[in-house]
Amino acid sequence: QVQLVESGGGLVQAGGSLRLSCVASGNSFTIYTAGWYRQAPGKQRELVAGITSDSNTNYADSVKGRFTISRDNAKNTLYLQMNSLKPEDTAVYYCNIETLGDWRRYWGQGTQVTVSS
């Protein structure tokens, strides 16, 4: 089993920044693709940013130019740098990984991000 633990969420004012981290742990696995998702009250979970094994990235239009996804393969850690935060970014943010070979997907428990106006 692979466990994902997110951290870095909190309460910030509009225009502020946060960096989310997701640490993966378990036995004999390699992260293939990964991403950050979020779910706001009353809405479905949506993809915020994704990153491939070759570190190619993609972003939701709503966060382009403000958020940056990255990965540290040596530490099995995924990051999401969030700048110029807006109230509409308020959501629970979840990390997700796909493991190499067995193609399993795993989810973290989520971390709350609240942006006040």
Helices and strands as residue ranges (DSSP letters): E 2-7, E 10-13, E 18-26, E 31-39, E 46-51, E 57-59, E 67-72, G 73-75, E 77-82, G 87-89, E 91-99, E 105-107, E 111-116
